[in-house]
Each structure stands twice: as structure tokens, then as C-alpha cells.
Amino acid sequence: MKRATSETVRVKRKFQRGTVRVAVVLRSDDGKVATGEARDVSAGGMKLTTHDKLGEGIKGFAQLALPGGQLVRTAVETVWEDAIPGSGYVYGIR
């Protein structure tokens, strides 16, 4: 699945994203676990950077450690994936 251009994203986004960075643990319904860092977090999604391979269309739950120590658990789905050669993966999560 190709990612939308930045112009298309501006039109499609329902929620404003913040540039906060938070630690994330994602557990898929099929038992995969990914740990990483989320950026561009909003009520509608986030961008997750991780060393762990998940794939597109994976559903599960993510636990986010917000600044100040609050933990948030939410249902998620991976909607796109970009490989970072020698470094890991970036996922669009909603």
C-alpha cells in the first residue's frame, strides 16, 4: 500500500497530530510483539518506529507511555509499512 502524499494527508486527517515522542509496546492479535517509539500522535493514529517486523493490516493493542508516566492502552491496526534499511521499520498506525 502506498502512502498518501502530504497534500492528500492534510485533506484526509480528522485529528491534529502532536510531535510528542512516546514509548510503545504493540501486541498483535496473532501474538507478535513490537516495541518502539511513536511520533506524530493523535486521537486517530500515530507513526511507530521499531526494529520489529509486523506487516500491514495487523490488528492488536498498543500501550503508550505518555509524558508524566500515564499509560494508555488502545486498539490499533497497521495501515502502511516502510522498511528502513539496516535499522528497522516505520508503521502508520490507526
DSSP file with accessible surface (Angstrom, degrees, kcal/mol):
  #  RESIDUE AA STRUCTURE BP1 BP2  ACC     N-H-->O    O-->H-N    N-H-->O    O-->H-N    TCO  KAPPA ALPHA  PHI   PSI    X-CA   Y-CA   Z-CA
    1    1 A M              0   0  157      0, 0.0    80,-0.3     0, 0.0     2,-0.3   0.000 360.0 360.0 360.0 129.8    0.0    0.0    0.0
    2    2 A K        -     0   0  199     78,-0.1     2,-0.2     1,-0.1     0, 0.0  -0.603 360.0-118.0 -85.3 145.5    1.4    3.4   -1.0
    3    3 A R        -     0   0  117     -2,-0.3     2,-0.1     1,-0.1     3,-0.1  -0.489  32.7-107.2 -77.8 151.0    1.4    6.2    1.5
    4    4 A A        -     0   0   47     -2,-0.2    -1,-0.1     1,-0.1     2,-0.0  -0.397  37.0-101.6 -73.7 153.1   -0.6    9.3    0.6
    5    5 A T     >  -     0   0   88      1,-0.1     4,-2.6    -2,-0.1     5,-0.2  -0.318  35.3-106.0 -68.6 162.0    1.2   12.5   -0.4
    6    6 A S  H  > S+     0   0   85      1,-0.2     4,-2.0     2,-0.2     5,-0.1   0.862 122.0  54.3 -61.6 -32.9    1.5   15.2    2.3
    7    7 A E  H  > S+     0   0  141      2,-0.2     4,-1.3     1,-0.2    -1,-0.2   0.939 110.1  45.8 -66.0 -42.9   -1.1   17.2    0.4
    8    8 A T  H  > S+     0   0   57      1,-0.2     4,-2.3     2,-0.2    -2,-0.2   0.906 109.7  55.6 -65.0 -40.4   -3.6   14.3    0.5
    9    9 A V  H  X S+     0   0   32     -4,-2.6     4,-2.4     1,-0.2    -1,-0.2   0.915 103.2  54.7 -60.7 -42.9   -2.8   13.6    4.2
   10   10 A R  H  < S+     0   0  178     -4,-2.0    -1,-0.2     1,-0.2    -2,-0.2   0.890 111.9  44.6 -59.4 -36.4   -3.7   17.2    5.1
   11   11 A V  H  < S+     0   0  121     -4,-1.3    -1,-0.2    -3,-0.2    -2,-0.2   0.897 117.7  43.1 -74.2 -39.5   -7.1   16.8    3.4
   12   12 A K  H  < S+     0   0  154     -4,-2.3    -2,-0.2    -5,-0.1     2,-0.2   0.747  86.6 102.7 -82.7 -27.0   -7.9   13.3    4.9
   13   13 A R     <  -     0   0  119     -4,-2.4     3,-0.1    -5,-0.2     4,-0.0  -0.405  42.2-176.3 -67.1 130.5   -6.7   13.8    8.5
   14   14 A K        +     0   0  189     -2,-0.2     2,-0.4     1,-0.1    -1,-0.2   0.683  69.2  51.7 -92.3 -24.7   -9.5   14.3   11.0
   15   15 A F  S    S-     0   0  102     27,-0.0     2,-0.2     0, 0.0    -1,-0.1  -0.942  82.4-120.7-121.9 138.3   -7.3   14.8   14.1
   16   16 A Q        -     0   0  188     -2,-0.4     2,-0.4    -3,-0.1    27,-0.3  -0.542  32.2-136.9 -72.1 136.2   -4.4   17.2   14.6
   17   17 A R        -     0   0   63     -2,-0.2     2,-0.3    25,-0.1    25,-0.2  -0.788   8.3-145.1-100.0 142.0   -1.2   15.3   15.4
   18   18 A G  B     -A   41   0A  33     23,-2.8    23,-1.2    -2,-0.4    22,-0.2  -0.685  16.8-129.3 -98.5 155.9    1.3   16.4   18.1
   19   19 A T        +     0   0  119     -2,-0.3    -1,-0.1    21,-0.2    -2,-0.0   0.204  60.8 136.0 -91.2  19.2    5.1   15.9   17.8
   20   20 A V        -     0   0   58     21,-0.2     2,-0.5    19,-0.1    21,-0.4  -0.311  48.4-139.2 -65.1 146.7    5.4   14.2   21.2
   21   21 A R        +     0   0  150     18,-0.1     2,-0.3    19,-0.1    18,-0.2  -0.953  26.9 174.5-110.6 128.9    7.5   11.1   21.4
   22   22 A V  E     -B   38   0B   5     16,-1.9    16,-3.0    -2,-0.5     2,-0.2  -0.971  33.9-111.2-135.2 149.3    6.3    8.2   23.4
   23   23 A A  E     -BC  37  65B  60     42,-0.8    42,-2.5    -2,-0.3     2,-0.4  -0.584  39.1-166.3 -75.5 140.1    7.4    4.6   24.2
   24   24 A V  E     -BC  36  64B   3     12,-2.6    12,-2.3    -2,-0.2     2,-0.5  -0.984  21.5-168.4-134.0 138.8    5.1    2.0   22.7
   25   25 A V  E     -BC  35  63B  41     38,-2.0    38,-2.7    -2,-0.4     2,-0.5  -0.995  17.0-166.7-120.2 119.7    4.5   -1.8   23.1
   26   26 A L  E     -BC  34  62B   1      8,-3.3     8,-2.6    -2,-0.5     2,-0.5  -0.944   5.9-170.5-111.2 127.7    2.3   -3.2   20.4
   27   27 A R  E     -BC  33  61B 140     34,-3.1    34,-2.6    -2,-0.5     6,-0.2  -0.975  14.9-146.5-117.3 118.7    0.8   -6.7   20.8
   28   28 A S  E >   - C   0  60B   9      4,-2.8     3,-1.9    -2,-0.5    32,-0.3  -0.390  25.0-112.7 -82.1 161.3   -0.9   -8.1   17.7
   29   29 A D  T 3  S+     0   0  117     30,-3.2    31,-0.1     1,-0.3    -1,-0.1   0.768 118.3  55.0 -62.7 -24.3   -3.9  -10.4   17.9
   30   30 A D  T 3  S-     0   0  102     29,-0.4    -1,-0.3     2,-0.1    30,-0.1   0.273 126.3 -96.5 -95.9  12.4   -1.7  -13.2   16.4
   31   31 A G  S <  S+     0   0   62     -3,-1.9    -2,-0.1     1,-0.3     2,-0.1   0.406  74.9 140.7  96.9  -2.6    0.9  -12.9   19.2
   32   32 A K        -     0   0   83     22,-0.1    -4,-2.8    -5,-0.0     2,-0.4  -0.466  33.8-157.8 -72.2 147.3    3.5  -10.6   17.6
   33   33 A V  E     -B   27   0B  75     -6,-0.2     2,-0.4    -2,-0.1    -6,-0.2  -0.992  11.6-179.6-128.5 134.1    5.1   -8.0   19.8
   34   34 A A  E     -B   26   0B   0     -8,-2.6    -8,-3.3    -2,-0.4     2,-0.4  -0.999   6.6-166.3-132.2 135.4    6.8   -4.8   18.7
   35   35 A T  E     +B   25   0B  76     -2,-0.4    16,-0.7   -10,-0.2    17,-0.4  -0.934  32.9 109.7-117.0 144.9    8.5   -2.2   20.9
   36   36 A G  E     -BD  24  50B  25    -12,-2.3   -12,-2.6    -2,-0.4     2,-0.4  -0.939  59.8 -64.9-177.8-157.5    9.4    1.2   19.7
   37   37 A E  E     -BD  23  49B  74     12,-2.2    12,-2.8    -2,-0.3     2,-0.4  -0.971  34.3-150.0-125.3 132.9    8.8    4.9   19.7
   38   38 A A  E     +BD  22  48B   0    -16,-3.0   -16,-1.9    -2,-0.4     2,-0.3  -0.821  16.9 175.7-102.3 143.2    5.7    6.7   18.4
   39   39 A R  E     + D   0  47B  68      8,-2.5     8,-2.5    -2,-0.4   -18,-0.1  -0.885  60.4  37.7-133.1 169.5    5.8   10.2   16.9
   40   40 A D  E    S-     0   0B  48    -20,-0.3     2,-0.3    -2,-0.3   -21,-0.2   0.957  80.3-175.7  52.6  53.0    3.1   12.3   15.3
   41   41 A V  E     +A   18   0B  28    -23,-1.2   -23,-2.8   -21,-0.4     2,-0.3  -0.632  12.8 153.5 -86.6 136.9    0.5   11.0   17.8
   42   42 A S  E >   - D   0  45B  24      3,-2.7     3,-0.9    -2,-0.3   -25,-0.1  -0.906  60.1 -92.1-146.3 177.9   -3.2   11.9   17.6
   43   43 A A  T 3  S+     0   0   90    -27,-0.3     3,-0.1    -2,-0.3   -26,-0.1   0.741 125.9  48.1 -65.9 -19.2   -6.6   10.5   18.6
   44   44 A G  T 3  S-     0   0   27      1,-0.2     2,-0.3   -28,-0.1    -1,-0.2   0.522 123.5 -52.6-101.6  -5.5   -6.7    9.0   15.1
   45   45 A G  E <   -D   42   0B  10     -3,-0.9    -3,-2.7    49,-0.2     2,-0.3  -0.989  44.0-129.7 162.6-171.5   -3.3    7.4   14.8
   46   46 A M  E     - E   0  93B   8     47,-2.1    47,-2.8    -2,-0.3     2,-0.5  -0.972  24.5-109.0-163.1 167.6    0.5    7.6   15.1
   47   47 A K  E     -DE  39  92B  49     -8,-2.5    -8,-2.5    -2,-0.3     2,-0.5  -0.959  35.7-160.1-108.8 120.6    3.7    6.8   13.3
   48   48 A L  E     -DE  38  91B   1     43,-2.8    43,-2.9    -2,-0.5     2,-0.5  -0.903   7.9-164.0-108.3 126.8    5.6    3.9   15.0
   49   49 A T  E     +DE  37  90B  39    -12,-2.8   -12,-2.2    -2,-0.5     2,-0.3  -0.941  27.0 150.9-106.9 128.4    9.3    3.3   14.6
   50   50 A T  E     -DE  36  89B   5     39,-2.6    39,-3.4    -2,-0.5   -14,-0.2  -0.973  53.2-133.5-151.5 160.7   10.5   -0.2   15.6
   51   51 A H  S    S+     0   0  145    -16,-0.7     2,-0.4    -2,-0.3   -15,-0.1   0.494  83.7  94.5 -89.7  -7.3   13.1   -2.9   15.0
   52   52 A D  S    S-     0   0   55    -17,-0.4     2,-0.4    37,-0.1    37,-0.1  -0.718  75.5-127.8 -95.8 135.7   10.3   -5.5   15.0
   53   53 A K        +     0   0  109     -2,-0.4   -20,-0.1     1,-0.2    -2,-0.1  -0.654  40.1 152.7 -81.7 126.5    8.6   -6.7   11.8
   54   54 A L        -     0   0    2     -2,-0.4    -1,-0.2   -22,-0.1     2,-0.1   0.701  34.8-143.7-115.6 -55.4    4.8   -6.5   11.9
   55   55 A G    >   -     0   0   14     25,-0.1     3,-0.7     3,-0.1     2,-0.2  -0.265  31.8 -60.2 103.0 166.2    3.4   -6.1    8.4
   56   56 A E  T 3  S+     0   0   83      1,-0.2    23,-0.2    23,-0.1    25,-0.0  -0.542 114.9  26.4 -82.2 149.7    0.4   -4.2    7.1
   57   57 A G  T 3  S+     0   0   42     21,-2.4     2,-0.4     1,-0.3    -1,-0.2   0.582  79.2 149.9  78.5  11.4   -3.1   -4.9    8.3
   58   58 A I    <   -     0   0   26     -3,-0.7    20,-2.1    20,-0.1     2,-0.3  -0.619  28.9-159.5 -79.6 130.6   -2.1   -6.3   11.7
   59   59 A K  E     + F   0  77B 119     -2,-0.4   -30,-3.2    18,-0.2   -29,-0.4  -0.838  34.3 100.6-110.2 149.8   -4.6   -5.7   14.4
   60   60 A G  E     -CF  28  76B   4     16,-2.1    16,-2.6    -2,-0.3     2,-0.4  -0.923  63.7 -60.1 175.6-148.8   -4.0   -5.7   18.1
   61   61 A F  E     -CF  27  75B  79    -34,-2.6   -34,-3.1    -2,-0.3     2,-0.4  -0.972  33.3-156.6-129.9 144.3   -3.5   -3.4   21.1
   62   62 A A  E     -CF  26  74B   1     12,-2.9    12,-2.4    -2,-0.4     2,-0.5  -0.942   4.7-153.5-119.7 141.6   -0.8   -0.8   21.9
   63   63 A Q  E     -CF  25  73B  78    -38,-2.7   -38,-2.0    -2,-0.4     2,-0.4  -0.977  15.1-163.8-112.0 122.5    0.3    0.5   25.2
   64   64 A L  E     -CF  24  72B  11      8,-3.1     8,-2.5    -2,-0.5     2,-0.9  -0.905  13.9-146.4-109.6 132.6    1.7    4.1   25.1
   65   65 A A  E     -CF  23  71B  38    -42,-2.5   -42,-0.8    -2,-0.4     6,-0.2  -0.858  26.2-157.5 -96.9 100.8    3.8    5.6   28.0
   66   66 A L    >   -     0   0   48      4,-3.0     3,-1.9    -2,-0.9     4,-0.2  -0.382  31.3 -82.6 -77.6 157.7    2.8    9.2   27.9
   67   67 A P  T 3  S+     0   0   94      0, 0.0     3,-0.4     0, 0.0    -1,-0.1  -0.319 120.5  38.0 -56.1 137.6    4.9   12.0   29.3
   68   68 A G  T 3  S-     0   0   91      1,-0.2    -2,-0.1    -3,-0.1    -3,-0.0   0.415 128.5 -82.3  95.7  -3.5    4.3   12.2   33.1
   69   69 A G  S <  S+     0   0   62     -3,-1.9     2,-0.2     1,-0.3    -1,-0.2   0.403  81.2 145.1  93.5  -4.5    4.1    8.4   33.4
   70   70 A Q        -     0   0  125     -3,-0.4    -4,-3.0    -4,-0.2     2,-0.4  -0.488  37.7-146.5 -71.0 136.2    0.4    7.8   32.3
   71   71 A L  E     -F   65   0B 102     -6,-0.2     2,-0.4    -2,-0.2    -6,-0.2  -0.891  12.9-169.0-104.2 135.2   -0.1    4.6   30.4
   72   72 A V  E     -F   64   0B  51     -8,-2.5    -8,-3.1    -2,-0.4     2,-0.4  -0.982   4.1-162.7-124.4 133.1   -2.8    4.4   27.7
   73   73 A R  E     +F   63   0B 167     -2,-0.4     2,-0.3   -10,-0.2   -10,-0.2  -0.965  19.8 164.3-116.5 132.1   -4.0    1.2   26.1
   74   74 A T  E     -F   62   0B  63    -12,-2.4   -12,-2.9    -2,-0.4     2,-0.2  -0.991  40.6-104.0-147.5 150.6   -5.8    1.3   22.7
   75   75 A A  E     -F   61   0B  62     -2,-0.3     2,-0.3   -14,-0.2   -14,-0.3  -0.524  47.8-179.4 -71.0 141.1   -6.9   -0.9   19.8
   76   76 A V  E     -F   60   0B  12    -16,-2.6   -16,-2.1    -2,-0.2     2,-0.3  -0.925  23.5-162.5-140.5 164.6   -4.7   -0.4   16.7
   77   77 A E  E     -F   59   0B  48     17,-2.1    17,-2.6    -2,-0.3     2,-0.4  -0.976  25.4-125.3-146.1 136.9   -4.2   -1.5   13.2
   78   78 A T  E     +G   93   0B   1    -20,-2.1   -21,-2.4    -2,-0.3    15,-0.2  -0.698  27.8 176.5 -80.7 130.1   -1.1   -1.1   11.0
   79   79 A V  E     +     0   0B  28     13,-3.3     2,-0.3    -2,-0.4    14,-0.2   0.643  63.2   9.5-110.8 -22.0   -2.1    0.7    7.7
   80   80 A W  E     -G   92   0B  46     12,-1.0    12,-1.7   -25,-0.1     2,-0.3  -0.982  60.3-155.0-152.6 160.4    1.3    1.1    6.0
   81   81 A E  E     -G   91   0B  40    -80,-0.3     2,-0.4    -2,-0.3    10,-0.2  -1.000   5.4-173.2-138.7 135.8    4.9   -0.1    6.4
   82   82 A D  E     -G   90   0B  67      8,-2.6     8,-2.8    -2,-0.3     2,-0.3  -0.999  20.5-138.7-126.5 127.4    8.2    1.4    5.3
   83   83 A A  E     -G   89   0B  68     -2,-0.4     6,-0.3     6,-0.2    -2,-0.0  -0.676   6.1-151.5 -82.5 139.6   11.4   -0.6    5.8
   84   84 A I  E >>  -G   88   0B  59      4,-3.3     3,-2.8    -2,-0.3     4,-2.1  -0.947  30.8-117.6-108.8 105.3   14.5    1.4    7.0
   85   85 A P  T 34 S-     0   0  124      0, 0.0     4,-0.0     0, 0.0    -2,-0.0  -0.182  91.3  -5.7 -51.0 123.5   17.5   -0.5    5.6
   86   86 A G  T 34 S+     0   0   96      1,-0.1    -3,-0.0     2,-0.1     0, 0.0   0.487 131.9  65.3  74.0   4.8   19.7   -1.8    8.4
   87   87 A S  T <4 S-     0   0   58     -3,-2.8     2,-0.4     1,-0.3    -1,-0.1   0.651  97.7-103.7-131.1 -28.7   17.6    0.0   11.0
   88   88 A G  E  <  - G   0  84B  13     -4,-2.1    -4,-3.3   -37,-0.1    -1,-0.3  -0.994  45.3 -49.7 141.4-141.6   14.0   -1.4   11.3
   89   89 A Y  E     -EG  50  83B  61    -39,-3.4   -39,-2.6    -2,-0.4     2,-0.4  -0.954  24.8-148.0-141.7 153.1   10.5   -0.3   10.2
   90   90 A V  E     -EG  49  82B  16     -8,-2.8    -8,-2.6    -2,-0.3     2,-0.4  -0.989  22.8-167.9-121.6 133.3    8.2    2.6   10.3
   91   91 A Y  E     -EG  48  81B   0    -43,-2.9   -43,-2.8    -2,-0.4     2,-0.6  -0.958  22.5-137.2-124.2 142.3    4.4    2.0   10.5
   92   92 A G  E     -EG  47  80B   3    -12,-1.7   -13,-3.3    -2,-0.4   -12,-1.0  -0.859  33.2-167.1 -89.1 124.9    1.4    4.1   10.1
   93   93 A I  E      EG  46  78B   4    -47,-2.8   -47,-2.1    -2,-0.6   -15,-0.2  -0.949 360.0 360.0-119.7 135.6   -1.0    3.1   12.9
   94   94 A R              0   0  156    -17,-2.6   -17,-2.1    -2,-0.4   -49,-0.2  -0.910 360.0 360.0-127.8 360.0   -4.7    3.9   13.4
